Amino acid sequence: MQIRQNLEQWERDYLSPYACLSAESKGRLREEAQCDIRPVFQRDRDRIIHSKSFRRLKDKTQVFLTPEGDHYRTRLTHTLEVSQTARTIAKALRLNEDLAEAIALGHDLGHTPFGHAGDRALNDICPFGFHHNEQSVRTVDILEKDSQGLNLTYEVRDGMKNHQMSTMPCTLEGAVVRLSDKIAYIHHDMDDAIRAGILRETDVPSEISSVIGHTCTERMDTFIHDIVATSYDKDHITMSPGIEKAMADMRAFMFERVYTNPVAKSEEGKAESLVKTLYTYYMEHVDKLPEDLQRLLSKGEPLEKVVCDHISSMTDRFATARYEEIFIPMGWQKI
């Protein structure tokens, strides 16, 4: 059977000349035999979905810490929404949908517990600094599969590392994910803020809503259609100037009213303190680190990075439970 080869040929025949073809990947960190069914980027997507770090995203904060309610986003649902948006745009532009999906599913694997509060805490206390995009790549390169890593392709790893606005990935699929991430969180964080009673739709300034829409759904539809229309048959991913400015203004509005809102973020100081306390504890109690991380130390990995590896892998619930186990006295129990 020539299933993989046939799929690779389909990409050559159908995809845009600007798409990244699976057969032309720059390869993996370690050479390995090809799958007889799946092209390389589809294989990467599958590896990410089946990873432990992907499953842990379901118990990591997106914006609201441990919210009471079933419908607030978590880091996992954010990831799935980014993936869906990226796939929609990639398919419309005849780009490599498998590559876009793999990057989107992996882009936040390195996020800490408690969202960006945990990131800030580790960045403050670790002398090497901490950035979740770099940690996402470290997770798939080194930490997954008992320190064997997932051995993903160069293009997926590059897209994961460069999904923030301050950097630019090497593929158009990565550039699609980079914008899809912003579209997704502007959309769903606004929706969650409305659900939480922090915002109303009518709070969005009219100079923004008149350009990109008056509801979360309208804004998402505007962003996606604009990217597709403006980027079609081009060698770069872009937005029209008016929509791009409105998106930047909407993002600034969200930072002012939600991401730095003292009500929404009232517990983040506690979360940062908890993360820093755990970091200090593990720096002083190396023997309490998991065996796979202790093996990394024996290979010469800096202790500070390995402690960050351990803490960033924790879910909100696990980090809280470990803090209580270490620092909160338990009631006496008769043995």
Protein Blocks (a to p, Z undefined) as FASTA:
>chain_A
ZZlmmmmmmmmmmmcfkbccfklcgbjfbdcdddfkbcfklmmmmmmmmpmklmmmmmcc
fklgciadjkbccfklmmmmmmmmmmmmmmmnopafklmmmmmmmmmmmpcehijmlmmm
mmmmmmnbpafklmmmmmmmmmggnhnonoiafklmmmmmmmcfkbccfbfklmmmmmmm
mmmmmmmmmmmmmmnopacfklpcfklmmmnopbfklmmmmmmmmmmmmmgopabdcddf
klmmmmmmmmmmmmmmmmmgmklmmmmmmmmmmmmmmmmmmmmmmmlpcfklmmmmmnop
afklmmmmmmmmpcfklmmmmmmmmmmccddddZZ
